[in-house]
Amino acid sequence: MHKLAIYDMDKTITAAPTWTRFLIAAARARAPWRLALFPAVGVAGIGYLLKRVDRAGLKQFSQRLLLGGALAPQEMAQLAEAFAEQEAMHGVLHGARAQIAADRADGYRIVMATASHGYYAAAIAHRLGIEDVIATEAKRDGQGRILSLIEGDNCYGPVKLHRIESWMAGQAIPRGSAYVRAYSDHVSDAPLLGWADEGFAVNAHGPLQKLAAEKGWPLLDWR
């Protein structure tokens, strides 16, 4: 029997969302003048709230504005590593560290599944001893440069569950031969929590608290 413990990242493992903070840190490091463009990200965020742009579109627009259209892999790796170092030291919740350690000690294979971009999520995961990362991926151009465009779909909601199932297939792990725990703070991960053998609502916002009460998912607070 394969034992999997699947963790969301933002506000589950980390105390705060990471995407905007990564963009700001990266822009400050490579092109501080781009920070003057940040108000436009806020305007785009309003467009998202009004449902005129989706999450993927907002993510792509924000990256292009603050980091440019394309970055060399080496430069992106440096930015990601610098951000991950700070996040691992100051942004990871102690409760998350403790649960990861407990699951690992119980023989679970730890997997991070996040809508965040893989180029920095993997760097954070590595610092937590997590080698299996399922995340949003960026397109690359013919020179291998990382673009602001998303490859495939944003790893969010039902897409995240589909990506997990595809990953399991690639790892030769049949669902019937796996026992799965899943941890998330957000109701968008309801498909994953319901699919898991054990779903945990962690640091849950209001909608997930309500759904967890209906579904019988335990509420955990790692803050």
N, C-alpha and C positions, 0 to 999 in steps of 0.2 A: 504494500500500500504506500503510495506517494503521499506525503504530508506537506501541504503548501500553506503558507501564511502570506496573504497578499495585502499589502499596505498602500493606501493612497499616500500622497506626500503633503501637499499644502494643507495646513491647519489640522493634519492628522499626525504626521511626524514633525512638521515644523510648526512653530507658534503662529506664524503669519504667512499669507500668500507670498510667493517668491517671484513671480514673473515680472511685475513692475519694478520690484527692487533690483532684480538682476539687470534689467534694461538700464536703470538709472546708474547702477554701479559700473556697468560696462561702458556706457556713454561717457561717464565722468573719466574713465581710465583712457579711452581711445580718442574721443572727440568731444570735449566738454561743451563746445558751442552748441551741440545738438540738444543739450538740456533746455535751451531756450524754446525748442519746439514742443516741449512736453505738454503745454496747454492743449495742443491739438489732439494729443492722446485722450485728454479728458473729454473733449468734444466728441471724439469717436466713441468713447465710453457711453456718453449720453445716447448716441445713435444705437448702441447695443441695447441699452435699457428700453429704447423705443422700438426695438426689434427691426431696425433698418439695416443692421449689420449683424452677422452671427459671430460666435466666439472665434472661429478660425479667421474670419476677415479682420476682426479687431486685433488679433495676435499678429497677423501678417503686417497690417498697417503700422502697428506700434513698433515692431522690430525694424521695419524699413526706415521709419522716421528717426529712431534713436541710434540705430547701428548701421544704417545704410543697406543697400541692396544685396551686398555680397561680402563675406569675410573669408579670408584664408583659414583653413582648418587649424593651423598652428595658432593663429591669433585668437580664434574662438576658444580653443582649448585653454589658452592662458587666461582669458576672461572668465571662463567657466570654473577653472581651478581656483582662481582667486576668490570668486564669489562663494564657491562651495566650502573653502577653508573657513571663511568667516561664518557661514551659515552653520557649519558643523560645530563650531566653537560656541556660538551665541544664539542660534535660532532653533536648534533641535530640542524638542521637549523631553525632559527627563523620563516622563512616563512612557514615551514612545521607545526610548532606549531600553527601558526596563522590560517592556513587553517583547521587543525584538529579541532581547537576550533570553527571555523565558521561553519563547517559541523555539528559538534555535536550540536551547538546551533540551527541549522536548522532541527534538528530531525534525522540526519543520524546516523546509527549504523556504527561505525568505525571498519574497518577490516584491518589488516596488512597481506599482501601476499608477501612472499619473498623466494628467493632461499637460503637465509642464513639458518643455522641450527637453529631449533626451540629452542634448549636449551639456547641459548643466545638472540635470536631475541625476544622471549617471555618476557625475563627480561627487554629488552629495551622498548618493547611495554607497559609493565605494568607501567613503569615510565611515560608514556605518557597517561595513563588512557585507553589504548587499551587492551581489554580482549580477543578479537577474533583474533587469529593468525594462519595463514596457512603458513607452512614452510617446508623445508627439514627436514626429521626425521632420527634419527640414530637407527640402530639395537641395540638390547640388547642381552646379553648372558643369560644362564640359571640362573645366579646369579643376574641378573638385571643390570649388568654393561653396561655402554654406550660404544659401539664399534666404531671403525673408519669407519665402513661400513654403507652405506645408506640403510634405509628401504624403499623399493619401488624405485621410481624415484626421481631424483633431481627436486625440485619444480621450474622449469625454462621453459620459453617459453610456448608452448601449454600445457605442463604438469601443469603449474600453473593455467591456465584457467580451466582445467579438475578438479583440486583439489578444486578450488573455487565452481564449479558446484556441486561437491560431498558434499562439506561443506554445501552449501545451501540446498541440498536435506536432509541432516541430521538435519538441523535446521527447516525443513518444510517450506522453503521459495521458492515457485514456481517462476521461472524466470518471468512469466507473471504477477506476483503480486509484482514485485520488480522494483524500479527505482535505477539504479546503476551509480555512478560516479567512475572513476578509474584514478589513478595518477601514472605515471612512467617516469623514465629518459631514458629508454633503448628500442631500437627497438625490442628486444626479447619479449617485452610485447605487441607487436602489436596485437596479438590475443585478449588479454584482453581489450585493448583500443578500438578495433573495436566492441567488444561484448557489451561493456558498453553503456548505454544511453548517457553518457557524458564521453569522454576520454580526458585527459589532458596530454600533453607532458611537463614534469617538468625538468628543468635543462638539457634539452635534448642534447645528443651528435648529431654529424652531421647526421648520417643515420636516426635518429628519427625526427630531424628537417625537413629533406626532406620529409619523409613519412607524417608527420603532416601537411605539406603544401598541400600535395596531398589529404589527407583525411579530411582536415578542422578541425583538432584537435587544440584547443587553446594551445599556448605556454606560459608556466609560468616559472618564474625564482625566485627561493626561496633562491638563494645564496647571 
